[in-house]
Amino acid sequence: MYLERLYASHFRNLEELDWRPHRHFNLLTGANGQGKTNVLEALFVIAGLRSFRATRLAECIQFGENTATLAATYRRRGDRGDLGLQVQTKGRKTTVDGKAVSSAVDYLGKLVVVLFAPADLALPHAQPADRRRWLDRVVFNHEPQHLLELRDYEKVLTSRNVILKQGQRGSIDPHLIDVYDALLVRHGAAVIRRRLAVLARFAPIVSDVFAAIAAPGLHLDVVCPGRQDDGQLEKKLLELLRECRQRDQILGYTTRGPHRDDVQFLLQGRPAAVHASQGQCRALVLALKIAEIRSLEATLGEPPVLLMDDVSSELDQQRNAALMRYLDDLGGQVILTTTASDHIRARAPRQIFSMFQGQLQPGALFERQEIPPGEAADEPISH
């Protein structure tokens, strides 16, 4: 799977961008504030209809404009596909292969991207909400239906919280809250089951990759504490909601459920956030990303597109070398931003693009070269 073309108009500072990336490795260079991350965000948005930087897509529209337009042409197992997205101040319009689609089910999962950003390196020490978002992105990439179920759950949760808030000023209609509890249980159980199912396939790969990057004797587990798919999820969730109803009414919001779950990284059976060194935590996150790509490759039959936002400058020499070796062997498409190109020492075929004020200019094009690990390639072969 790879991107052939990206078009962006009035998206952030990308007033009009028409870019055809290299099939394998793309290095976007330039000073801060020129729009490198905006290119990655545009790709992330058109692939998954969500941003990794904004809570609302309308925030991505260029100042003074009413609409941002994105279009992507991609190849998947040799077949060409086209995605189109218009982001408006209220709502959006989507197309697949030139035909309008109103359901996200018909849109999502066509172009699959994995993002690796500096914020991910803080994942072991981050807030539970950040780890939930990370897990839901992993699950969504494997099973696009997860995003729709998650949105249904969040809608019911919002409605239940409104009723609880109103209940702070008086009594709650028990029949009405029962209706919302039943809906919350149905959608919540589906969300939990998808998380657990993907983790069951994903966690062993993480453990193997981590052992290879960090040390063979170290074992890493990725778990959701207190959750298991034992066929009793609906019953347990309903009991939990009823048990917490009085407390929820006092506080005015729903205190238990999959929206409060966490993900835990256990190193030798102990929480990595407490017992792992900084280097081990960074190796852990690197293992998470490499494992996600491998897991998706097994699911999709080919690697997803990897987006990396200036991550190499945040890694030490050992971890960066491990990452570059992996990228050399990946065989898929990588789009990487950096302000310091000397951190990038991959040997794969690649092209360098220079970013300035929202525009990409093609630069040096390198073919694959056999060079010692840690050394830069020699001279570009063409322009």
Buried (B, 14 or more C-beta within 10 A) or exposed (E): BBBBEBBBBBBBBBBEBEBBBBBBBBBBBBEEEBBBBBBBBBBBBBBBBBBBBEEEBBEBBBEEEEBBBBBBBBBBEEEEBBBBBBBBEEEBBBBBEEEEBEEBEEBBBBBBBBBBBEBBBEBBBBEEEBBBBBBBBBBBBBBBBBBBBBEBBEEBBEBBBEBBEBBEEEEBEEEEBBBBBEBBBBBBBBBBBBBBBBBEEBBBBBBBBBBBBBEEEBEBBBBBEEBEBEEEBBEBBBEBBEEBBEEBBEBBBBBBBBBEBBBBBBBEEEEBBEEBEEEBBBBBBBBBBBBBBBBBBEBBEBBBBBBBBBBBEBBEEEBBBBBBBBBBEBEBBBBBBBEEBEBBBBBBBBBBBBBEEBBBEBBBBBEBBEEEEEEEBEEBEEE
